[in-house]
Amino acid sequence: MSFGSFIDQLKADGNLIEIQEPVSPEYDAARIAGNEKPHLFHSINGCRVAANLLSSREALCTTLRICREDMAGYLASVEPAGEIKLVVDPPTKEIRSKPDLSKLPVFTHFKNDPAPYITAGVLVTEMDGVMNASIHRMMVIGKDKLAVRLVAPRHTYLMHKKALERGEKLPVAIAIGLDPVVLFAICTRVPEGTEFRYASALQGAPLEVFECDNGIRVPHCEIVLEGYIGEETADEGPFVDITGTYDRVRSEPVIHLTGMIHREDPIYHAIIPSGSEHKLLMGVPYEPRILSAVNGVSDARNVVLTKGGCCYFDAVVQIKKQTEGDAKNAMLAAFAAHPSLKNVVVVDPDINIYDPSDVEFAIATRVLGDRDVLMITNVRGSSLDPISAPDGTTTKIGIDATMPLGAEEEFVRVLE
């Protein structure tokens, strides 16, 4: 399914809000889309813009053709071994022009933002025959320049570092407006260089890609910006991240744009910072990774990164306990699988992990603080957590909210 056809399907299902009148990309568009329902703006800088397309688990499950309870297990079971097919005449290449970011409807989201930000651009690059595709926030600092946040020690950061050590520039392509299944697959934590193969496996068909002028291959999309990352750096930020608070200013690499190609009437994709689409795309891809890790030490049934925890910092892990040590082993495995994870609650199969009240019930009735709470201090967390140290060092808490083995009958709830 293409980006445009996905939007058409949302409209056909009655799930799309269309804004016909012109809207400013500076503050107004982000404010209007703040209700987190799927929107299609028909005139922002003369362009069409889509926002909040994957802003709920229900939308994501519909896109992947799975039910909510099966999501983590299904995603963990799919091998990144799909087929990639190179095509030579993609619809994205309908129009070619010099890069001019002022002609794109790039949002300035909040009043203290330093500049407009591209938020749904997939940065694709390649080195030594290994490609990488991932979403990065990119701050507009000129008509053909972007300051890009590269997080150490992730793949793009390492590729850029290696290029500089060789005295080279790192070629990149920024793809905007992809098939939502492909976009989600690219966000998922899979082995380096396999993002496109995972996308192909998820969509159940070969993933078609085409080659840009600089040799980078990208999937079908609405807009592609071509360029490179060299030695230049610039201040990037502050940026409102998943917590809804401003991340700090850093010196980050600059992307120099050399070309732009797009469809005849492209639809730009904007992800609202700290909105549900942002949180789901950033956090949900960690759920299969956590589930697989916990399965290595216990009988894991399911996992969810909670909405209240920004879909990133807090997890509920469901296990079928076999020994009394299983829950604490599950906590440690979850923390190892997702280093930014801060708090984890381990529950039994009878607890609905998607219901915060049910999880709280388990904590209220199955936890003794001196026995069931694990605290780990001075460990790596996330620099996005406003209360953690500037280097991301934090304290992690695990809660064993499972029933004591052998005493399960004492905890049976009479529901009807």
HELIX and SHEET records of a PDB file:
HELIX    1   1 PHE A    3  ALA A   12  1                                  10    
HELIX    2   2 ASP A   28  ILE A   32  1                                   5    
HELIX    3   3 ALA A   33  ASN A   35  5                                   3    
HELIX    4   4 ARG A   57  LEU A   64  1                                   8    
HELIX    5   5 ARG A   68  ASP A   70  5                                   3    
HELIX    6   6 MET A   71  SER A   77  1                                   7    
HELIX    7   7 PRO A   91  GLU A   94  5                                   4    
HELIX    8   8 LEU A  101  LYS A  103  5                                   3    
HELIX    9   9 HIS A  155  GLU A  165  1                                  11    
HELIX   10  10 PRO A  180  CYS A  187  1                                   8    
HELIX   11  11 GLU A  195  GLN A  203  1                                   9    
HELIX   12  12 SER A  276  GLY A  283  1                                   8    
HELIX   13  13 VAL A  284  TYR A  286  5                                   3    
HELIX   14  14 GLU A  287  ASN A  295  1                                   9    
HELIX   15  15 ASP A  326  ALA A  337  1                                  12    
HELIX   16  16 PRO A  356  ARG A  366  1                                  11    
HELIX   17  17 GLY A  369  ASP A  372  1                                   4    
HELIX   18  18 GLU A  408  PHE A  411  5                                   4    
SHEET    1   A 4 ILE A  17  ILE A  19  0                                        
SHEET    2   A 4 HIS A  39  ILE A  44  1                                        
SHEET    3   A 4 CYS A  47  ALA A  51 -1                                        
SHEET    4   A 4 ILE A 267  ALA A 270  1                                        
SHEET    1   B 3 ILE A  84  LEU A  86  0                                        
SHEET    2   B 3 LEU A 207  GLU A 211  1                                        
SHEET    3   B 3 ARG A 217  PRO A 219 -1                                        
SHEET    1   C 5 ILE A  95  SER A  97  0                                        
SHEET    2   C 5 ARG A 250  HIS A 262 -1                                        
SHEET    3   C 5 LYS A 145  VAL A 148 -1                                        
SHEET    4   C 5 MET A 138  GLY A 142 -1                                        
SHEET    5   C 5 TYR A 117  ILE A 118 -1                                        
SHEET    1   D 6 ILE A  95  SER A  97  0                                        
SHEET    2   D 6 ARG A 250  HIS A 262 -1                                        
SHEET    3   D 6 ILE A 223  GLU A 236 -1                                        
SHEET    4   D 6 LEU A 170  ILE A 176 -1                                        
SHEET    5   D 6 VAL A 122  MET A 127 -1                                        
SHEET    6   D 6 VAL A 130  ILE A 135 -1                                        
SHEET    1   E 5 ALA A 300  LEU A 305  0                                        
SHEET    2   E 5 ASP A 314  ILE A 319 -1                                        
SHEET    3   E 5 ASN A 343  VAL A 347  1                                        
SHEET    4   E 5 THR A 393  ASP A 400  1                                        
SHEET    5   E 5 VAL A 373  ARG A 380 -1                                        
END                                                                             
